[in-house]
Amino acid sequence: MEAILKSKQENTETWDQRSTQSVRTSLSRHERNRILWEEVTVIEEDATKVTALQLRLDESQKTLQKERE
C-alpha cells in the first residue's frame, strides 16, 4: 500500500513539474515579469503586516509586564 501511495505521489509531483514548466514556457517574458512582480508585492505586503503584528505583540507584552509588576 505504501509503495502505491509513494508511486502516486511521485507521479503527481512529476505532473505538477511538467505543467508548471509548460505554463512558464508558454508565457511571454513580460507576463512572467508581471506575475513575479505581483508575487513580490504580495510578499512585501505580508512582511509589512507581520512587522505591524510583531510591534503590537511587543507593546502588549510590555503592558502585561507592567501590570504584573
Rosetta constraint file for C-alpha pairs under 8 A:
AtomPair CA 1 CA 5 HARMONIC 6.36 0.50
AtomPair CA 2 CA 6 HARMONIC 6.03 0.50
AtomPair CA 3 CA 7 HARMONIC 6.03 0.50
AtomPair CA 4 CA 8 HARMONIC 6.16 0.50
AtomPair CA 5 CA 9 HARMONIC 6.11 0.50
AtomPair CA 6 CA 10 HARMONIC 6.18 0.50
AtomPair CA 7 CA 11 HARMONIC 6.17 0.50
AtomPair CA 8 CA 12 HARMONIC 6.08 0.50
AtomPair CA 9 CA 13 HARMONIC 6.16 0.50
AtomPair CA 10 CA 14 HARMONIC 6.16 0.50
AtomPair CA 11 CA 15 HARMONIC 6.12 0.50
AtomPair CA 12 CA 16 HARMONIC 6.06 0.50
AtomPair CA 13 CA 17 HARMONIC 6.11 0.50
AtomPair CA 14 CA 18 HARMONIC 6.18 0.50
AtomPair CA 15 CA 19 HARMONIC 6.09 0.50
AtomPair CA 16 CA 20 HARMONIC 6.02 0.50
AtomPair CA 17 CA 21 HARMONIC 6.08 0.50
AtomPair CA 18 CA 22 HARMONIC 6.04 0.50
AtomPair CA 19 CA 23 HARMONIC 6.14 0.50
AtomPair CA 20 CA 24 HARMONIC 6.17 0.50
AtomPair CA 21 CA 25 HARMONIC 6.14 0.50
AtomPair CA 22 CA 26 HARMONIC 6.13 0.50
AtomPair CA 23 CA 27 HARMONIC 6.38 0.50
AtomPair CA 24 CA 32 HARMONIC 7.39 0.50
AtomPair CA 27 CA 31 HARMONIC 5.91 0.50
AtomPair CA 27 CA 32 HARMONIC 6.25 0.50
AtomPair CA 28 CA 32 HARMONIC 6.27 0.50
AtomPair CA 29 CA 33 HARMONIC 6.16 0.50
AtomPair CA 30 CA 34 HARMONIC 6.15 0.50
AtomPair CA 31 CA 35 HARMONIC 6.16 0.50
AtomPair CA 32 CA 36 HARMONIC 6.07 0.50
AtomPair CA 33 CA 37 HARMONIC 6.00 0.50
AtomPair CA 34 CA 38 HARMONIC 6.21 0.50
AtomPair CA 35 CA 39 HARMONIC 6.26 0.50
AtomPair CA 36 CA 40 HARMONIC 6.20 0.50
AtomPair CA 37 CA 41 HARMONIC 6.13 0.50
AtomPair CA 38 CA 42 HARMONIC 6.26 0.50
AtomPair CA 39 CA 43 HARMONIC 6.22 0.50
AtomPair CA 40 CA 44 HARMONIC 6.13 0.50
AtomPair CA 41 CA 45 HARMONIC 6.18 0.50
AtomPair CA 42 CA 46 HARMONIC 6.14 0.50
AtomPair CA 43 CA 47 HARMONIC 6.11 0.50
AtomPair CA 44 CA 48 HARMONIC 6.21 0.50
AtomPair CA 45 CA 49 HARMONIC 6.29 0.50
AtomPair CA 46 CA 50 HARMONIC 6.15 0.50
AtomPair CA 47 CA 51 HARMONIC 6.16 0.50
AtomPair CA 48 CA 52 HARMONIC 6.23 0.50
AtomPair CA 49 CA 53 HARMONIC 6.15 0.50
AtomPair CA 50 CA 54 HARMONIC 6.07 0.50
AtomPair CA 51 CA 55 HARMONIC 6.28 0.50
AtomPair CA 52 CA 56 HARMONIC 6.32 0.50
AtomPair CA 53 CA 57 HARMONIC 6.10 0.50
AtomPair CA 54 CA 58 HARMONIC 6.12 0.50
AtomPair CA 55 CA 59 HARMONIC 6.22 0.50
AtomPair CA 56 CA 60 HARMONIC 6.10 0.50
AtomPair CA 57 CA 61 HARMONIC 6.10 0.50
AtomPair CA 58 CA 62 HARMONIC 6.24 0.50
AtomPair CA 59 CA 63 HARMONIC 6.20 0.50
AtomPair CA 60 CA 64 HARMONIC 6.16 0.50
AtomPair CA 61 CA 65 HARMONIC 6.07 0.50
AtomPair CA 62 CA 66 HARMONIC 6.23 0.50
AtomPair CA 63 CA 67 HARMONIC 6.23 0.50
AtomPair CA 64 CA 68 HARMONIC 6.17 0.50
AtomPair CA 65 CA 69 HARMONIC 6.36 0.50
